[in-house]
Amino acid sequence: MASKDNLVFDSDDEEYFGEAGSFGVPKFDIEMRGGIPRGFTVVCIVETGAGAELFAKQFSSPAEEPENTLYVSTSESAKEILRVFHKYGWPDDINVRTIGEEYNERVLEKELQASRYRLQGFGMKDIQTLAQTRFVDDESDDFLTELTNEIMTLKPYFRAVVDNMDFFFQRNDHSKVVSMLRMMQAHTQMMRGLLLMTVSKDTITKATESEISMIADMVLRFEVFMVGTEFETRMVIKKFRNAPENLAVITYRVTPEEGITPETVQRIA
């Protein structure tokens, strides 16, 4: 493979990976007329309880190349993520990063220790520790830049998931997050990768939602609502670049055998 300025794809790879990849949901692949085009960035705007976190795991499950597949969680532990993968029999040798756990260790535990020092006073041992440790969330804890760099080092035909982006929108200026998302989208397109990101609808403003929807190649909205005395979940495909015929409202359920499983489809276009 050449540099990004003169990128050449191996013909065997082109044949193996093809023009499109699976969403990890066979019935959804069929409804989307063959899966997801290589190079696409998918943004999922989700409501609590709609099952988007399971869809995110399912999206990473095809794992064409486990070493080139990355699953990033900002709220779950590695143990919980692997438990779900084992439950459904999905590959568990992909790369998993749990930023929530890292944040607790790198930032919150330091802040707790600093608060304890302030309450209890300082001894000689404490002073020595302070000389070697910083207790603030400084530039060394720029998780957004770390994430962007990690995505942009992934090789051609990668598959990556970030669940979810709330962590970054809550700790950074929204314009910075959008800029980083734009960089990741460009890398995904160039490398013919597949990138999926989730964000809660209540975390971002309508303006930010519009901006990231413009950047994304595909926009999904996960919704949950009451029908009589039961909850119903549905997925609204609001955008599918260059294929408006794929826009649809899909109701789905979760089964112990297949995970997210589409049931009914209503075409929008």
N, C-alpha and C positions, 0 to 999 in steps of 0.2 A: 504493500500500500504506500502511496506517495503522500506528500504533505497535504494539508488542507487546501493549499492553493492549487494543487494539481492532483486531486483525489482520484484514484483508480480503484475500482472494485474488482475483486477476483471473479472470474466467470463461473467458477464452481459455486462460490457463495451466492452469486446472483440466481443461479438455478436452484440451490438448496433453499434459500429464504423466500424467493419469489417476490412478487410485487406487493403482496399483502400478508399480514400475519393474523393469527387468531386472537380474539378478545379473551380467550379462555372459557368462553360460553358458547358451545357449538350452535345452539339455537339462535343466539344473537348474531353469530357469524352469518347464518343463513339470511336473517332479516336484513342485515347490512350488506347483502349481496356479495359475500365473499370475504368478509373480515375487515381489518383495518389497514389502510395503505401504509407501507413503510415510509417513515419520515414524519408521521403524524404525531402531534402533541394533543392530548385529550385533557380537557378541564372538566371536572365533575363538580357541580355546585349542589350541595347536599343539605337535606334536612335531617335532624337527629332522628334516629330510629328507622331510616329508610334502607339500611343495609349496604351503604356505599363502601364501608371499610371491608366488607366481605368481597364485594366486586373488585376492589383494588387488589386484594390478594389473589383473586381468581384471574385477574388480568396478567399477573406475573407468572402464573402457574405453567404456561406453555414452555417457558425457560428453554428456548431453542439452544442456547449456550449458557449453562448455569453460571459460569465464571464471568459472563458478560450480561448478567441479569442482576439488577439491584432493586431491593425493596427497602425504602426508608420510611420509618414510622416516627412520628413526633409525640405519640401518646401511649403506645403499647410497649410491653417488654418483649425481648427476643423469645422468651419462653412461651408467651401467649401466642405470638405469631407462628412459631413452629408447631404449637399444639393444633392450630387450625389447619396448617398444611398437612399434618399427619392425619387429622380427622378425615380429610377429603382425598388423601393419597396423592397430594401434589408434591413435586420435587422439593426437597428441603436442603439442597446443596447450593442454593443461590446465595448471593451476598445480601446480608441483612444488616441495616444500621438503625439503631434506636436512639434518636436524638433526644427524646424525652429523658431517657436514662442518663445520657451523657450530660444533659443540662443539670440534672439533679446532682451529679457527681462533681462536675466542673464549676458550677456556679452556686447552686442553692446550699450545698454542704459548706462551702467556704463562707457564704453569707451567714449561715447559722453559727459557724464557729466565731465569726467576727462579732456577732450579736452577743454570744456567750462571753467573749472577752470584755465587751463593753459593760455587761451586767456584773461580772464577777471581779473585774479589775485584772491587771497584768502582773505576772510573775516573771522571773528571769527566763524561764523556759518559753513563756509566751512571747517575750520580746525577741528571743532567738528565732522562734517560728515566724513571727511577723517579718523578720528580715529576709526570709526566704519565700514568703507567700503573699500574694495579692488577693484581696477579698472582694473585688468588684468585678462586674460583668464587663470586662474591657475588650479591646480589639482582639485579644487572643481567643475570645469566645464569640467570634462572628460566625455563627452557625449558617447564616444565609450564604455568605461567601464560600464557606466550606462546601456547602451543598452544591452550589453552582460549579465550583471547581471539580467536584467529584463527578457530577453528571458530564461535564465537558471533557473528562479524560476517558469516558467510555468509548469502546471501539465500534466500528461499523456493525449495524444490525443489532445494536444493544436493545434491551428492554428494561425500562426503569419505572418505578412507582414512587410517588411521594404522598403519603397519607398522614396527616393532612397539612395544608399550607397555613392553617390558622396560627400555628406557632410563630411563623415568620411575620405574618401580617400584624400580629399583636405586639411584636417586639421591634419592628422596623417601620420606617416611613413607607407608606404604601407605594410611592413612586419608585423606591429602591427595589422593592419586591417585584414590581412589574418589570423593571429594567432587567433584573436577573432572570425572570421568567422568559423575557424576550431572547436573552442570550442562550438559555437552555433550549428554547424552541428552534433557534437557528442551528444549533449543534445537532439537534435531533433530526432536522430536515437534511442537513448535509451528510450525516452518517447513516441515513436511512434507518434510524432507530425508531423505537416506540416509547413514548413518554406519557404517563398518566399522572395527573395531580388532582387531589380533592381539596375543596375548601367549603366551609360552612357558609350558607347563604346569609346568615346573620352577622358574620365577621367582617364582610366587605360592604362598601357602599355601592349603590347602583352605578355610579360613575366608574368605580374600580372594576365592577363586574363587566361593564361594557368594554372596558379597555382590555381585560384579559380575554374576553370572548373574541375580540378582534384578532388577538395574537394567536389564539388556539386554532387548530385545524378542525377540531370537533368539540362540541360543548354538550354535555349531558346534565340534566337536572334530575336529581333523585328526590322524590316526594313521597310523603306518607299521609293518608287521610282516612277518616272514618266513613265506612259504608254500612249503615245500620248499626250493628253492635260490634263490627269487626274492623280491623285495620286493613287497608289496602295499600300496597306499595307500587309505585310506577316510575318509569324512567322516560323522560322527555328528551328526545334527540333534537336539540334546538339548532344545531349547526353541524354540517358535514361538508367540508370544503369540496367544491366542484361536483357535489352529488346531492342536490336538494331533494331528489327523489327518496333519499334515505331518511328524511325527517319523519318522525313518528312518535306516537305515545305508546309505550309498551308497559303493560302491567306484568308483574312477575311475582314469583314466590320463592322461598328458600326451601330446598329439599336436602335431607341428610346425605343423599347420594351425589347430587350434581351442584349443590350450592345455589347460586342465582339461576333461576330458570324462567325464561319468558313464557307468558301464557297467551295474552291477547295483544294484537297489534292494530293500531289505528293510524293509517298514513295521514300525514299532514299535507304533503305535496302530491 
